[in-house]
Amino acid sequence: MCRSSGSPPVRESDHVSTPSTESVESSVYIITSGGRKIQAQANILASASPVLEGIIDSWKKHSRFDKTILIPGVPCEAVEVFISFLYSNLCNEEEMEKFAIHLLTLAHVYMVPQLKTQCIKALIRRLTIENVVDVLQFARLCDAPDLYLKCMKLIANRFKPVEQTEGWKFLQNNDPYLELEILKFIDEAESRRKSTKKQLQAQSLYFQLSEGMDCLLHICTEGCTSVGPYDKEPNKNRAPCSKFSTCQGLQHSIQHFATCKKRVNGGCVRCKRMWQLFKLHSSICDQSPDTTCKVPLCRQFKTKGKHVNNKKEEARWELLVRKVEAAKAVSSVSLPKTKKLEHQDYEQQEKPRSFGEAMNCHVSVAC
């Protein structure tokens, strides 16, 4: 049991004798639900709790002689720990283990913020599948938003096992409003997860297309294993390019584009993808049309300008260009290490298999 350096409260089971160390006027008696009386000093209780201070002040105004405070509905031992805390401002782990819920209730009712904070932290550490519904109910009643949110998140993440507990079954039968509140929170959490996943997929796609633009520029200006500019001979004896993960695949697509008989208007899917990549490059290329860019069709696209009948499609394309430019700007800046790791981990799980997939879904993502 907690103890203070000052005079501790005196507990009496049946009757209270007049203390010899303090005056009768300063004595207050706490009566628990089990009929136990706990003697304490009025000035200490008043200084620790504004609610108790108001009760004690009302006695003085009305010259009341029966100075007793009834605290029902809480185990006697929990009330003893509570009064002891008002003296010492301390509570050990064993007491928290036994009476955290009851102490939270008392701290809320009698406005003792220090105890309330300690109870919330203790209950968060001790949250389990079995007790989370009960703790959630107390968190809502005792205005503990941090504890309430922790409970809600645990229920949302582990709803199936929580649904099998006695606490959930009791909640269904006695508090349908809170049940609805929980189900609504779970639905909103799932919507947020889906939205976040969609945004991460889109972000991953834009980073892939940005890397594709760099890879295309690398092939057309520096040359690589099998494809390069007209004034450079590709070094076919060189090992596969390790600078870009998609370099070999992009070289094969360029070779196919150069030799395909169907061409873009003939319905060749691979050629259409390359056509889109060349167009995307020209849209983000910062060289003027008068400057010779070594990427095929760059100058033609810039000179042709925007003569598109489908304005909606063009708006989608412009949005894609802005997204890829933004991804390119972000990739050129060193991101925090944790963000890099998160992005790498996500790319390993959600990365499209090829540029073909990226170009196939770019319109829907841009929308």
Secondary structure, DSSP 8 states (H G I E B T S, - for coil): ----SS---EEESS-----SSS-GGGEEEEEETTS-EEEEEHHHHHHH-HHHHHHHHHHHHHT----EEEE-SS-HHHHHHHHHHHHHS---HHHHHHHHHHHHHHHHHTT-HHHHHHHHHHHHHT--TTTHHHHHHHHHHTT-HHHHHHHHHHHHHTHHHHHTSHHHHHHHHH-HHHHHHHHHHHHHHHHHHHHHHHHHHHHHHHHHHHHHHHHHHHHHHT--SS---TTS---TTS----S-TTHHHHHHHHHHHHH-SSTTTTT-HHHHHHHHHHHHHHHH--S-TTS--SSTTHHHHHHH----S-HHHHHHHHHHHHHHHHHHHHHTS---HHHHHHHHHHHHHH--SSHHHHHHSHHHHH-
